[in-house]
C-alpha cells in the first residue's frame, strides 16, 4: 500500500524526540521479523507508548499499524493521520469489524500493534491482559512479539501533567522473542504465558534502567517508587 503519511509523521516524531533529548536504548532488535505478519503486544504506561514503540521497529524498515479507539479517529487532526497511516479503528461497542480488519492485515503481512492491557496502567505494572491479542494471533496464524516500553510515563501519562521540557530522559524499548500459539491451544493458558513473559521482560528492563527508581512518582511501589498500588 502507498505510504504517503507515515514517513512525514515519522520525521516529525524523530524531531520531537530530539527536542525532548530522549536517550533511547533498543533491546532485542534481532527479534523483529523483516517480513510477514505479527501481533506486537506492548505494555501501556504512557500516552506516547505507540510512537516510541514504533520508533524501535524503524531500523528494520517495518511500520506498525496500531489498533486505536474510534475517538482518536473522530478527532479532526488525528483522524486523517490515523487513517493515512492505515491504523485500525476500534469501536469498543462492536469490535468484530476491527477484529476482521486486523486479521486481514496480519494475513497480508502487516505488523499490528495492540496494548493488551487496554488502558494505561497507573501502577506501571503489567495489568491483566485481554484475550484479543492471543485470539487474533491464533486466527491469523502469526506470532505475538511481546514488547516493553519503560520511561515514557515520565513524559506524559494518565493523571499526571505532561512534561514536555527538554531533558535527557532514558527510554528503553525491549522486543522479545516471537511467541507462537496453535489454533487449538487454550487461550487462557496462552494469555497467562504472554503476561508472565511481559512481566519478566519489564523486570529485566527496570533492573538495567540507568536512573534510580527509589522515591520516584513514576516508579512502582515494588521498586521503592510512589506510584499507585496495582488494582489487580
N, CA and C of each residue as an Amber inpcrd file, in Angstrom:
protein
   696
   0.8480000  -1.1930000   0.0000000   0.0000000   0.0000000   0.0000000
   0.8850000   1.2450000   0.0000000   0.3460000   2.3360000  -0.5330000
   1.1010000   3.5830000  -0.6050000   1.3040000   4.1640000   0.7870000
   2.5260000   4.6190000   1.0510000   2.8610000   5.2010000   2.3540000
   3.1330000   6.6970000   2.1670000   2.0690000   7.4820000   2.1040000
   2.2140000   8.9160000   1.8910000   2.2370000   9.6890000   3.2050000
   1.6500000   9.1330000   4.2500000   1.5010000   9.8490000   5.5170000
   2.5080000   9.4020000   6.5690000   2.7600000   8.0900000   6.6500000
   3.6360000   7.5680000   7.7030000   5.0400000   8.2050000   7.6820000
   5.7240000   8.2760000   6.5290000   7.0960000   8.8290000   6.5230000
   7.2070000  10.2420000   7.0880000   6.3600000  11.2070000   6.6650000
   6.4880000  12.5490000   7.2600000   6.1450000  12.5830000   8.7470000
   5.2110000  11.7380000   9.1740000   4.8770000  11.6690000  10.6020000
   6.0840000  11.1590000  11.3870000   6.7660000  10.1610000  10.8360000
   7.9690000   9.6300000  11.4900000   9.0500000  10.6900000  11.6040000
   9.2410000  11.4560000  10.5400000  10.2540000  12.5180000  10.5770000
   9.9220000  13.5440000  11.6590000   8.6440000  13.8680000  11.7780000
   8.2100000  14.8200000  12.8030000   8.4320000  14.2590000  14.1970000
   8.1160000  12.9700000  14.3700000   8.3010000  12.3180000  15.6700000
   9.7720000  12.3110000  16.0660000  10.6440000  12.0180000  15.1180000
  12.0770000  11.9870000  15.4120000  12.5900000  13.3620000  15.8380000
  12.0790000  14.4120000  15.2000000  12.4490000  15.7660000  15.5980000
  11.9560000  16.0650000  17.0120000  10.7700000  15.5570000  17.3290000
  10.2080000  15.7540000  18.6690000  11.0440000  15.0280000  19.7150000
  11.4630000  13.7990000  19.4090000  12.3160000  13.0410000  20.3460000
  13.6280000  13.7980000  20.5640000  14.1550000  14.3680000  19.4820000
  15.4100000  15.1080000  19.5860000  15.2210000  16.3650000  20.4470000
  14.0980000  17.0420000  20.2560000  13.7940000  18.2240000  21.0640000
  13.7220000  17.8580000  22.5460000  13.0850000  16.7160000  22.8560000
  12.9560000  16.2820000  24.2440000  14.2770000  15.7710000  24.8160000
  15.2280000  15.4670000  23.9440000  16.5140000  14.9630000  24.4040000
  16.4590000  13.5270000  24.8930000  15.5370000  12.7280000  24.3630000
  15.3750000  11.3590000  24.8280000  16.6110000  10.5200000  24.5300000
  16.9450000   9.6450000  25.4590000  18.0930000   8.7400000  25.3100000
  17.5570000   7.3240000  25.1220000  17.5470000   6.8540000  23.8870000
  16.9470000   5.5630000  23.5640000  17.9160000   4.4040000  23.7850000
  17.3480000   3.3130000  24.3030000  18.0300000   2.0310000  24.3260000
  17.0760000   1.0170000  23.7280000  17.4720000   0.3980000  22.6040000
  16.6610000  -0.6220000  21.9570000  17.2820000  -1.9930000  22.2330000
  16.4690000  -2.9060000  22.7140000  16.9250000  -4.2600000  23.0140000
  16.1170000  -5.2650000  22.2010000  16.7780000  -6.3220000  21.7290000
  16.0710000  -7.3880000  21.0280000  15.6590000  -7.0460000  19.6100000
  16.3610000  -6.1280000  18.9740000  16.0070000  -5.7390000  17.6010000
  16.0840000  -6.9200000  16.6300000  16.9000000  -7.9170000  16.9770000
  17.0120000  -9.1070000  16.1150000  15.7310000  -9.9200000  16.0960000
  14.8030000  -9.6330000  17.0150000  13.5400000 -10.3700000  17.0740000
  12.4660000  -9.7810000  16.1670000  12.7710000  -8.6700000  15.5130000
  11.8000000  -8.0590000  14.6040000  11.8050000  -8.8110000  13.2810000
  10.6630000  -9.3530000  12.8560000  10.6230000 -10.0390000  11.5630000
  10.7420000  -9.0330000  10.4220000  11.5600000  -9.3380000   9.4360000
  11.7430000  -8.4190000   8.3150000  10.6370000  -8.5680000   7.2670000
   9.8420000  -9.5930000   7.4260000   8.6690000  -9.7540000   6.5580000
   7.6520000 -10.6220000   7.2860000   6.4220000 -10.5700000   6.8210000
   5.3630000 -11.3890000   7.4160000   4.6680000 -10.6820000   8.5670000
   3.4690000 -11.1490000   8.8610000   2.6490000 -10.5410000   9.9000000
   3.0180000 -10.9840000  11.2990000   2.6940000 -10.1360000  12.2730000
   2.8910000 -10.4530000  13.6830000   2.0770000  -9.4730000  14.5110000
   1.6550000  -9.9340000  15.6730000   0.9670000  -9.0590000  16.6210000
   2.0100000  -8.5370000  17.6080000   2.1180000  -7.2230000  17.7260000
   3.0640000  -6.6090000  18.6450000   2.3020000  -6.2490000  19.9210000
   2.5490000  -6.9950000  20.9960000   1.8620000  -6.7870000  22.2730000
   2.7220000  -5.8900000  23.1580000   2.2240000  -4.6910000  23.4480000
   3.0100000  -3.6670000  24.1290000   2.3820000  -3.3160000  25.4820000
   3.2190000  -3.1840000  26.5080000   2.6940000  -2.7050000  27.7880000
   2.2990000  -1.2370000  27.6490000   1.4590000  -0.7580000  28.5590000
   0.9050000   0.5930000  28.3810000   1.0930000   1.4140000  29.6470000
   2.0420000   2.3680000  29.6030000   2.3310000   3.1970000  30.7690000
   2.2380000   4.6880000  30.4760000   2.0780000   5.0580000  29.2140000
   2.0110000   6.4760000  28.8700000   1.3780000   6.7080000  27.5170000
   1.0260000   7.9640000  27.2590000   0.3270000   8.3110000  26.0220000
   1.2100000   8.2470000  24.7730000   2.5170000   8.2330000  24.9390000
   3.4130000   8.1930000  23.7870000   3.9400000   6.7990000  23.4790000
   3.4310000   5.7920000  24.1680000   3.9380000   4.4210000  24.0060000
   3.9040000   3.9410000  22.5580000   2.8140000   4.2580000  21.8550000
   2.6690000   3.7580000  20.4810000   3.7600000   4.3270000  19.5800000
   4.0280000   5.6160000  19.7050000   5.0320000   6.2500000  18.8440000
   6.4450000   5.8150000  19.2200000   6.6920000   5.6620000  20.5150000
   8.0200000   5.2430000  20.9690000   8.2990000   3.8010000  20.5640000
   7.3110000   2.9210000  20.7440000   7.4820000   1.5220000  20.3410000
   7.6880000   1.4300000  18.8330000   6.9200000   2.2030000  18.0840000
   7.0580000   2.1900000  16.6350000   8.4340000   2.6230000  16.1840000
   9.0550000   3.5400000  16.9290000  10.3940000   4.0200000  16.5970000
  11.4150000   2.8800000  16.6220000  11.2400000   1.9410000  17.5520000
  12.1930000   0.8270000  17.6810000  12.1530000  -0.1090000  16.4820000
  11.0530000  -0.1110000  15.7350000  10.8960000  -1.0190000  14.6010000
  11.3640000  -0.3970000  13.2840000  11.6740000   0.8830000  13.2950000
  12.0470000   1.5690000  12.0570000  13.3550000   1.0890000  11.4390000
  14.4010000   0.7750000  12.2520000  15.6320000   0.2780000  11.6300000
  15.4230000  -0.9930000  10.8020000  14.4110000  -1.7820000  11.1670000
  14.0870000  -2.9930000  10.4080000  13.1750000  -2.6830000   9.2260000
  12.8850000  -1.3920000   9.0500000  12.0220000  -0.9360000   7.9530000
  10.6280000  -1.5480000   8.0280000  10.1160000  -1.6030000   9.2750000
   8.7600000  -2.1010000   9.4830000   7.9140000  -1.0240000  10.1460000
   6.7010000  -0.8520000   9.6180000   5.7320000   0.0450000  10.2230000
   4.7480000  -0.7890000  11.0360000   4.3310000  -0.2560000  12.1750000
   3.3060000  -0.9220000  12.9850000   1.9730000  -0.2320000  12.7360000
   0.9490000  -1.0210000  12.4540000  -0.4110000  -0.4960000  12.3220000
  -1.0930000  -0.7270000  13.6720000  -1.4210000   0.3430000  14.3550000
  -1.9830000   0.2140000  15.6920000  -3.5080000   0.1400000  15.6720000
  -4.0360000  -0.6390000  16.6050000  -5.4770000  -0.6650000  16.8310000
  -5.7520000   0.4050000  17.8810000  -6.6050000   1.3780000  17.5330000
  -6.8550000   2.5090000  18.4240000  -8.3460000   2.8090000  18.4930000
  -8.7770000   3.3550000  19.6280000 -10.2020000   3.6100000  19.8340000
 -10.7250000   4.6580000  18.8420000 -11.9990000   4.5350000  18.5230000
 -12.5950000   5.3550000  17.4610000 -12.5650000   6.8490000  17.7730000
 -12.5110000   7.2060000  19.0770000 -12.4860000   8.6210000  19.4450000
 -11.2830000   9.3330000  18.8280000 -10.1670000   8.6140000  18.6870000
  -8.9820000   9.2080000  18.0710000  -9.2280000   9.4510000  16.5880000
  -9.8910000   8.4890000  15.9450000 -10.1920000   8.6200000  14.5170000
 -11.2170000   9.7260000  14.2690000 -12.0380000  10.0370000  15.2780000
 -13.0440000  11.0930000  15.1320000 -12.4590000  12.4830000  15.3180000
 -11.2320000  12.5510000  15.8330000 -10.5820000  13.8330000  16.0370000
 -10.2300000  14.4720000  14.6900000 -10.4940000  15.7770000  14.5540000
 -10.2860000  16.4540000  13.2650000  -8.8320000  16.4510000  12.8150000
  -7.9110000  16.4840000  13.7760000  -6.4950000  16.4990000  13.4320000
  -5.9160000  15.0870000  13.3550000  -6.1740000  14.3120000  14.4030000
  -5.5780000  12.9740000  14.4790000  -6.2310000  11.9810000  13.5150000
  -7.5230000  12.1240000  13.2810000  -8.2510000  11.1760000  12.4520000
  -7.6520000  10.9650000  11.0660000  -7.4470000  12.0400000  10.2910000
  -6.8490000  11.8640000   8.9590000  -5.4650000  11.2390000   9.0060000
  -4.6860000  11.5820000  10.0360000  -3.3530000  10.9930000  10.1700000
  -3.4410000   9.5000000  10.4540000  -4.3440000   9.1310000  11.3470000
  -4.5140000   7.7150000  11.6900000  -4.9330000   6.9000000  10.4750000
  -5.8860000   7.4340000   9.7110000  -6.3340000   6.7310000   8.5070000
  -5.2280000   6.6910000   7.4570000  -4.4820000   7.7830000   7.3440000
  -3.3960000   7.8380000   6.3630000  -2.2830000   6.8610000   6.6770000
  -2.0850000   6.5510000   7.9670000  -1.0630000   5.5830000   8.3700000
  -1.6100000   4.1610000   8.4210000  -2.8690000   4.0050000   8.0390000
  -3.5260000   2.6970000   7.9530000  -3.6240000   1.9950000   9.3030000
  -3.8260000   2.8000000  10.3650000  -4.1130000   2.2150000  11.6610000
  -5.5570000   1.7120000  11.6480000  -5.9260000   0.9540000  12.6590000
  -7.2320000   0.2840000  12.6500000  -8.1520000   0.8790000  13.7030000
  -9.3140000   1.3180000  13.2450000 -10.3260000   1.9430000  14.0930000
 -11.0410000   0.8850000  14.9290000 -11.0480000   1.0760000  16.2590000
 -11.6990000   0.1130000  17.1510000 -12.8990000   0.7600000  17.8290000
 -14.0710000   0.2330000  17.5310000 -15.2940000   0.6580000  18.2100000
 -15.5560000  -0.3710000  19.2990000 -15.3520000   0.0130000  20.5520000
 -15.4390000  -0.9410000  21.6520000 -16.8470000  -1.4880000  21.8680000
 -17.8550000  -0.7930000  21.3130000 -19.2220000  -1.2960000  21.4320000
 -19.5070000  -2.3850000  20.4030000 -18.6440000  -2.4750000  19.3820000
 -18.8050000  -3.5030000  18.3440000 -17.4410000  -3.7690000  17.7280000
 -16.6830000  -4.6710000  18.3710000 -15.3060000  -4.8960000  17.9760000
 -15.0780000  -5.8660000  16.8320000 -16.1440000  -6.4840000  16.3330000
 -15.9680000  -7.5170000  15.3160000 -15.3620000  -6.9720000  14.0230000
 -15.7700000  -5.7710000  13.6150000 -15.2590000  -5.1970000  12.3640000
 -13.7620000  -4.9230000  12.4650000 -13.3260000  -4.4000000  13.5960000
 -11.8980000  -4.1060000  13.7690000 -11.0960000  -5.3980000  13.8770000
 -11.6800000  -6.4270000  14.4790000 -11.0060000  -7.7220000  14.5790000
 -10.7770000  -8.2990000  13.1860000 -11.7890000  -8.2110000  12.3550000
 -11.6850000  -8.7160000  10.9790000 -10.6600000  -7.9090000  10.1930000
 -10.6680000  -6.5860000  10.3760000  -9.7130000  -5.7260000   9.6750000
  -8.2780000  -6.0580000  10.0900000  -8.0740000  -6.2910000  11.3900000
  -6.7410000  -6.6370000  11.8850000  -6.3170000  -8.0070000  11.3780000
  -7.2540000  -8.9360000  11.3410000  -6.9910000 -10.2840000  10.8530000
  -6.5400000 -10.2310000   9.3940000  -7.2460000  -9.4460000   8.6130000
  -6.9210000  -9.3060000   7.1840000  -5.5260000  -8.6790000   7.0160000
  -5.2320000  -7.6770000   7.8280000  -3.9250000  -7.0110000   7.7340000
  -2.7880000  -7.9570000   8.1180000  -3.0020000  -8.7350000   9.1610000
  -1.9790000  -9.6960000   9.5900000  -1.7020000 -10.7250000   8.5020000
  -2.7510000 -11.2200000   7.8920000  -2.5950000 -12.2320000   6.8500000
  -1.9120000 -11.6680000   5.6060000  -1.9820000 -10.3460000   5.4490000
  -1.3230000  -9.7210000   4.2980000   0.1240000  -9.3380000   4.6250000
   0.5670000  -9.6620000   5.8660000   1.9630000  -9.4420000   6.2260000
   2.2480000  -8.2120000   7.0580000   1.2120000  -7.5810000   7.5990000
   1.4130000  -6.3670000   8.3980000   1.7290000  -6.6970000   9.8600000
   2.3630000  -5.7300000  10.5420000   2.5560000  -5.7960000  11.9850000
   1.4320000  -4.9970000  12.6360000   0.6990000  -5.6340000  13.5400000
  -0.4190000  -4.9830000  14.2110000  -0.0650000  -4.7540000  15.6730000
  -0.0680000  -3.4890000  16.0900000   0.2700000  -3.1420000  17.4680000
  -0.9600000  -3.0770000  18.3450000  -0.8850000  -3.7450000  19.4900000
  -2.0000000  -3.7800000  20.4380000  -1.4630000  -3.5900000  21.8560000
  -2.2300000  -2.8600000  22.6650000  -1.9470000  -2.7600000  24.0910000
  -2.8920000  -3.7370000  24.7980000  -2.4310000  -4.9370000  25.1210000
  -3.3290000  -5.9660000  25.6640000  -3.9230000  -5.6420000  27.0250000
  -3.3520000  -4.6400000  27.7220000  -3.9450000  -4.2300000  28.9950000
  -5.1590000  -3.3250000  28.7620000  -5.3000000  -2.8430000  27.5330000
  -6.4200000  -1.9960000  27.0780000  -6.3050000  -0.5480000  27.5360000
  -5.8730000  -0.3010000  28.7640000  -5.7320000   1.0570000  29.2610000
  -4.3600000   1.2330000  29.9210000  -4.0040000   2.4880000  30.1570000
  -2.7280000   2.7820000  30.8190000  -2.7320000   2.2530000  32.2490000
  -1.6520000   1.6170000  32.6200000  -1.5020000   1.1070000  33.9790000
  -0.9350000   2.2110000  34.8690000  -1.7430000   2.7070000  35.8070000
  -1.3020000   3.7750000  36.6930000  -0.2440000   3.2980000  37.6810000
  -0.2050000   1.9880000  37.9250000   0.8050000   1.4350000  38.8380000
   2.1210000   1.1910000  38.1200000   2.0730000   1.2400000  36.7800000
   3.2240000   0.9640000  35.9070000   3.6680000  -0.4920000  35.9690000
   2.7980000  -1.3300000  36.4890000   2.9960000  -2.7790000  36.4510000
   2.1460000  -3.3320000  35.3110000   2.3610000  -4.6050000  34.9550000
   1.5610000  -5.2270000  33.9010000   0.2100000  -5.6350000  34.4720000
  -0.8550000  -5.0740000  33.9380000  -2.2030000  -5.4250000  34.3880000
  -2.6230000  -6.7630000  33.7700000  -3.8240000  -7.2040000  34.1220000
  -4.3800000  -8.3890000  33.4690000  -4.5760000  -8.0860000  31.9870000
  -4.3530000  -9.0850000  31.1460000  -4.4450000  -8.8840000  29.7050000
  -5.8080000  -9.2980000  29.1690000  -6.2410000  -8.6190000  28.1270000
  -7.4340000  -9.0320000  27.3990000  -7.0480000 -10.1810000  26.4620000
  -8.0290000 -10.9830000  26.0780000  -7.7290000 -12.1690000  25.2690000
  -7.6090000 -11.8770000  23.7800000  -7.9080000 -10.6570000  23.3630000
  -7.9210000 -10.3450000  21.9350000  -6.5990000 -10.5610000  21.2360000
  -5.4910000 -10.2860000  21.9200000  -4.1750000 -10.4330000  21.3060000
  -3.9190000 -11.8720000  20.8970000  -4.1190000 -12.7770000  21.8300000
  -3.8730000 -14.1970000  21.5730000  -4.8430000 -14.7330000  20.5310000
  -6.1130000 -14.3590000  20.6350000  -7.1190000 -14.8300000  19.6730000
  -6.7930000 -14.3420000  18.2600000  -6.3500000 -13.1180000  18.1570000
  -6.0170000 -12.5500000  16.8570000  -4.8270000 -13.2750000  16.2430000
  -3.7950000 -13.5170000  17.0440000  -2.6130000 -14.2230000  16.5490000
  -2.9560000 -15.6400000  16.1210000  -3.7640000 -16.3060000  16.9130000
  -4.1800000 -17.6700000  16.5750000  -4.9760000 -17.6810000  15.2770000
  -5.9030000 -16.7300000  15.1510000  -6.7540000 -16.6830000  13.9720000
  -5.9900000 -16.4040000  12.6950000  -4.9420000 -15.5790000  12.7970000
  -4.1600000 -15.2200000  11.6070000  -2.9930000 -16.1670000  11.3720000
  -2.7010000 -16.9880000  12.3780000  -1.5630000 -17.9010000  12.2390000
  -0.2290000 -17.1790000  12.2590000  -0.1320000 -16.1260000  13.0980000
   1.1040000 -15.3470000  13.1910000   1.5790000 -15.3180000  14.6470000
   2.8390000 -14.9920000  14.8830000   3.3360000 -14.9320000  16.2580000
   2.9630000 -13.6390000  16.9720000   3.0740000 -13.6890000  18.2890000
   2.9580000 -12.4970000  19.1260000   4.3710000 -12.0990000  19.5310000
   4.6840000 -10.8250000  19.4060000   6.0010000 -10.3350000  19.8170000
   5.8150000  -9.4210000  21.0210000   6.1420000  -9.9090000  22.2280000
   5.9910000  -9.0730000  23.4300000   6.9900000  -7.9270000  23.4010000
   6.5140000  -6.7320000  23.7120000   7.3500000  -5.5320000  23.6450000
   7.1320000  -4.6800000  24.8960000   8.2340000  -4.2330000  25.4790000
   8.1710000  -3.4530000  26.7100000   8.7250000  -2.0510000  26.4790000
   7.9620000  -1.0600000  26.9400000   8.4050000   0.3350000  26.9170000
   8.5860000   0.7830000  28.3620000   9.7010000   1.4420000  28.6560000
   9.8990000   1.9640000  30.0060000  10.5370000   3.3570000  29.9360000
   9.9770000   4.2820000  30.7030000  10.4530000   5.6620000  30.7170000
   9.4520000   6.6370000  30.1280000   8.5410000   6.1540000  29.3040000
   7.5790000   7.0460000  28.6460000   6.6280000   7.7040000  29.6370000
   6.3690000   7.0310000  30.7680000   5.4600000   7.5850000  31.7770000
   6.0070000   8.8830000  32.3820000   7.3030000   9.0910000  32.2730000
   7.9280000  10.2940000  32.8230000   7.6270000  11.5280000  31.9770000
   7.1860000  11.2980000  30.7420000   6.8900000  12.4030000  29.8240000
   5.4140000  12.7750000  29.8720000   4.5500000  11.7480000  29.7390000
   3.1170000  12.0210000  29.6720000   2.3440000  10.7470000  29.9690000
   1.6200000  10.7590000  31.0850000   0.8450000   9.5910000  31.4520000
  -0.4720000  10.0180000  32.0820000  -1.3130000   9.0850000  32.3720000
  -2.6570000   9.3640000  32.8880000  -2.5950000   9.9280000  34.3150000
  -3.3250000  11.0050000  34.5280000  -3.4440000  11.5660000  35.8620000
  -2.2800000  12.4280000  36.3120000  -1.3070000  12.6500000  35.4240000
  -0.1360000  13.4620000  35.7580000   0.0690000  14.4920000  34.6440000
   0.3060000  15.7480000  34.9810000   0.5350000  16.7570000  33.9250000
   1.7110000  16.3570000  33.0380000   1.5500000  16.5140000  31.7450000
   2.6380000  16.1440000  30.8390000   3.8250000  17.0840000  31.0270000
   5.0100000  16.5490000  30.8300000   6.2380000  17.3220000  30.9920000
   7.0080000  17.2640000  29.6860000   6.8540000  18.2790000  28.8680000
   7.4930000  18.3120000  27.5560000   8.7400000  19.1860000  27.5450000
   9.3170000  19.3950000  28.7310000  10.5740000  20.1370000  28.7850000
  11.7120000  19.2650000  28.2520000  12.6910000  19.9100000  27.6840000
  13.8520000  19.1780000  27.1730000  14.6690000  18.6420000  28.3420000
  14.8470000  17.3490000  28.4120000  15.6500000  16.7080000  29.4400000
  16.0670000  15.3450000  28.9340000  17.1210000  14.8230000  29.4450000
  17.6710000  13.5690000  28.9290000  17.0120000  12.3620000  29.6080000
  15.7510000  12.1570000  29.2880000  15.0230000  11.0240000  29.8650000
  15.4020000   9.7310000  29.1550000  15.8470000   8.7230000  29.8920000
  16.1400000   7.4290000  29.2630000  14.8420000   6.7050000  28.8790000
  14.7930000   6.2120000  27.6720000  13.6530000   5.4200000  27.1920000
  14.1880000   4.0700000  26.7370000  13.7110000   3.0110000  27.3570000
  14.1250000   1.6630000  26.9600000  12.9650000   0.9550000  26.2820000
  13.2490000   0.3270000  25.1560000  12.2440000  -0.4730000  24.4550000
  12.8530000  -1.8450000  24.1980000  12.2420000  -2.8570000  24.7790000
  12.7360000  -4.2280000  24.6420000  11.7650000  -5.0480000  23.8080000
  12.2880000  -5.7100000  22.7990000  11.4730000  -6.5200000  21.8810000
  11.7960000  -7.9840000  22.1350000  10.7890000  -8.7350000  22.5570000
  11.0020000 -10.1260000  22.9320000  10.9620000 -11.0820000  21.7500000
  11.3110000 -12.3130000  22.0370000  11.2740000 -13.3440000  21.0020000
   9.8290000 -13.6410000  20.6160000   9.5820000 -13.9010000  19.3290000
   8.2190000 -14.2240000  18.8790000   7.6570000 -15.4420000  19.6010000
   6.4040000 -15.3430000  19.9960000   5.7090000 -16.4420000  20.6780000
   4.6030000 -16.9520000  19.7570000   4.6460000 -18.2290000  19.4300000
   3.6400000 -18.8120000  18.5330000   2.6610000 -19.6640000  19.3270000
   1.3890000 -19.5400000  18.9810000   0.3240000 -20.2890000  19.6500000
  -0.4920000 -21.0420000  18.6120000  -0.7310000 -22.3250000  18.8680000
  -1.5270000 -23.1490000  17.9570000  -2.9970000 -22.7630000  18.0500000
  -3.7260000 -22.9650000  16.9670000  -5.1450000 -22.5990000  16.9180000
  -5.9650000 -23.3210000  17.9890000  -5.5670000 -24.5570000  18.3210000
  -6.3410000 -25.3370000  19.2860000  -5.8190000 -25.1770000  20.7150000
  -4.8580000 -24.2600000  20.9120000  -4.2800000 -24.0470000  22.2400000
  -5.2720000 -23.3030000  23.1310000  -5.2360000 -23.5990000  24.4190000
  -6.1190000 -22.9360000  25.3650000  -5.7680000 -21.4490000  25.4590000
  -6.7440000 -20.5930000  25.2150000  -6.4960000 -19.1580000  25.1710000
  -6.0400000 -18.6270000  26.5260000  -6.6790000 -19.0680000  27.5880000
  -6.3200000 -18.5980000  28.9270000  -4.8750000 -18.9570000  29.2800000
  -4.4720000 -20.1580000  28.9060000  -3.1040000 -20.5990000  29.1780000
  -2.1020000 -19.7720000  28.3710000  -2.4290000 -19.5300000  27.1050000
  -1.5570000 -18.7360000  26.2410000  -1.4510000 -17.3020000  26.7500000
  -2.5680000 -16.7460000  27.1710000  -2.5800000 -15.3850000  27.7080000
  -1.7330000 -15.2930000  28.9830000  -1.8320000 -16.3010000  29.8370000
  -1.0510000 -16.3340000  31.0810000   0.4430000 -16.3580000  30.7630000
   0.8150000 -17.1420000  29.7760000   2.2220000 -17.2270000  29.3830000
   2.7140000 -15.9000000  28.8260000   1.8880000 -15.2460000  28.0100000
   2.2520000 -13.9460000  27.4500000   2.4480000 -12.9260000  28.5620000
   1.5330000 -12.8940000  29.5120000   1.6390000 -11.9300000  30.6220000
   2.8880000 -12.1960000  31.4550000   3.1550000 -13.4530000  31.7430000
   4.3510000 -13.7980000  32.5250000   5.6210000 -13.3770000  31.7940000
   5.6100000 -13.5430000  30.4740000   6.7630000 -13.1440000  29.6670000
   6.9580000 -11.6330000  29.7050000   5.8660000 -10.8910000  29.5810000
   5.9450000  -9.4330000  29.6080000   6.3930000  -8.9340000  30.9790000
   5.9240000  -9.5740000  32.0370000   6.3440000  -9.1890000  33.3930000
   7.8380000  -9.4230000  33.5660000   8.3080000 -10.5760000  33.1210000
   9.7350000 -10.8980000  33.2230000  10.5730000  -9.8960000  32.4400000
  10.1210000  -9.5470000  31.2360000  10.8460000  -8.5720000  30.4180000
  10.8590000  -7.2020000  31.0870000   9.7250000  -6.7910000  31.6590000
   9.6370000  -5.4950000  32.3270000  10.6160000  -5.4280000  33.4960000
  10.6520000  -6.4760000  34.2970000  11.5540000  -6.5020000  35.4490000
  13.0150000  -6.4180000  35.0080000  13.3390000  -7.0680000  33.9150000
  14.7110000  -7.0410000  33.4100000  15.0730000  -5.6360000  32.9220000
  14.1460000  -5.0010000  32.2290000  14.3780000  -3.6320000  31.7540000
  14.5670000  -2.6890000  32.9360000  13.7150000  -2.8200000  33.9400000
  13.7980000  -1.9570000  35.1140000  15.1140000  -2.1660000  35.8660000
  15.5630000  -3.3960000  35.9270000  16.8110000  -3.7100000  36.6340000
  17.9980000  -2.9860000  36.0040000  17.9720000  -2.8230000  34.6880000
  19.0840000  -2.2170000  33.9660000  18.8510000  -0.7540000  33.5950000
  17.7490000  -0.1900000  34.0590000  17.4320000   1.2070000  33.7430000
  18.4520000   2.1200000  34.4230000  18.9680000   3.1220000  33.7120000
  20.0550000   3.9360000  34.2630000  19.6810000   4.8390000  35.4370000
  18.4100000   5.2250000  35.5710000  18.0040000   6.1100000  36.6640000
  17.4300000   5.3230000  37.8380000  17.6690000   5.8080000  39.0260000
  17.1900000   5.1500000  40.2440000  15.6730000   5.3170000  40.3790000
  14.9780000   4.2520000  40.7410000  13.5250000   4.2860000  40.8820000
  13.0730000   4.7330000  42.2820000  13.9240000   4.6250000  43.2710000
  13.5310000   4.8790000  44.6610000  12.9850000   6.2910000  44.8600000
  11.7840000   6.3560000  45.4360000  11.1630000   7.6310000  45.7620000
  10.5510000   8.3790000  44.5960000  10.5650000   7.7830000  43.4130000
  10.0750000   8.4740000  42.2210000   8.5800000   8.2160000  41.9980000
   7.8560000   9.2560000  41.5930000   6.4220000   9.1070000  41.3280000
   6.1640000   8.1800000  40.1490000   7.1340000   8.0920000  39.2350000
   6.9630000   7.3050000  38.0120000   7.4100000   5.8620000  38.1680000
   7.7430000   5.4500000  39.3870000   8.2090000   4.0830000  39.6300000
   7.2080000   3.3230000  40.4890000   7.0630000   2.0150000  40.2390000
   6.1280000   1.2100000  41.0280000   6.5980000   1.0290000  42.4690000
   5.6490000   0.7560000  43.3430000   5.9470000   0.5470000  44.7570000
   6.9680000  -0.5720000  44.9320000   6.8880000  -1.5700000  44.0930000
   7.8050000  -2.7160000  44.1630000   9.2640000  -2.2840000  44.0910000
   9.5320000  -1.1640000  43.4200000  10.8960000  -0.6750000  43.2580000
  11.1910000   0.5200000  44.1710000  10.3020000   0.7590000  45.1380000
  10.5120000   1.8690000  46.0530000   9.9380000   3.1760000  45.5740000
   9.1500000   3.1250000  44.4940000   8.5120000   4.3240000  43.9760000
   7.2230000   4.6360000  44.6880000   6.5720000   5.7120000  44.2720000
   5.3240000   6.1310000  44.9290000   4.1040000   6.0630000  44.0130000
   4.1950000   5.2920000  42.9300000   3.0390000   5.1260000  42.0390000
   1.9260000   4.3990000  42.7800000   0.6760000   4.5540000  42.3320000
  -0.4420000   3.8460000  42.9740000  -0.2170000   2.3350000  42.9550000
  -0.7550000   1.6700000  43.9440000  -0.6580000   0.2150000  44.0130000
  -1.4770000  -0.4040000  42.8840000  -1.0760000  -1.5680000  42.3720000
  -1.8560000  -2.2420000  41.3250000  -3.2620000  -2.5680000  41.8150000
  -4.2130000  -2.4690000  40.8970000  -5.5980000  -2.7920000  41.2410000
  -5.9250000  -4.2490000  41.0000000  -4.9870000  -5.0020000  40.3630000
  -5.2480000  -6.4100000  40.1040000  -4.1020000  -7.2480000  40.6260000
